[in-house]
Amino acid sequence: ISMGANITILNPFIGKLINDKIFSNDPLFIYLTFAYTILIFLVLFSLQKTARKNSIVPS
């Protein structure tokens, strides 16, 4: 529940977009969190696609 309330714990890039109090001017941190965000979205998309493909209910 606390992770849902504080999105910065899960993804600092999205947390920085939502909360302006977080200041990070380190370019390496920005690049890594951006790459991490893209990777997480790709993994979630793949899992969702696999779940639809292996669904019990025929489409």
C-alpha positions in Angstrom: 0.0 0.0 0.0 2.8 2.4 0.8 4.4 1.7 -2.6 1.1 2.7 -4.3 1.0 5.9 -2.3 4.6 6.8 -3.2 5.3 6.0 -6.8 8.8 7.3 -6.5 9.8 4.0 -4.8 8.7 2.0 -7.8 9.8 4.3 -10.6 11.8 7.5 -9.9 11.2 8.8 -13.4 7.4 8.8 -13.1 7.7 10.0 -9.5 9.8 13.0 -10.7 7.2 13.9 -13.3 4.4 13.8 -10.7 6.3 15.4 -7.7 8.3 18.5 -8.4 10.1 18.3 -5.0 12.4 15.6 -6.3 15.5 17.2 -7.8 18.0 15.0 -9.7 20.3 16.7 -12.2 22.6 13.7 -12.6 22.4 12.7 -16.3 23.3 9.1 -15.6 20.4 8.8 -13.1 18.0 10.3 -15.7 19.2 7.9 -18.4 19.0 4.9 -16.2 15.5 5.6 -14.9 14.3 6.4 -18.4 15.7 3.1 -19.7 14.2 1.3 -16.7 10.8 2.9 -17.4 10.8 1.7 -21.0 12.0 -1.8 -20.0 9.2 -2.0 -17.4 6.6 -0.9 -19.9 7.8 -3.5 -22.5 7.8 -6.3 -19.9 4.3 -5.4 -18.7 3.1 -5.2 -22.4 4.6 -8.6 -23.1 3.0 -10.2 -20.0 -0.4 -8.7 -20.9 0.0 -10.0 -24.5 0.9 -13.5 -23.2 -2.0 -13.5 -20.8 -4.4 -12.7 -23.6 -2.8 -15.3 -25.9 -3.1 -18.1 -23.2 -6.6 -17.1 -22.0 -9.0 -19.9 -21.3 -11.9 -17.9 -22.9 -11.7 -18.2 -26.7 -11.6 -14.9 -28.5 
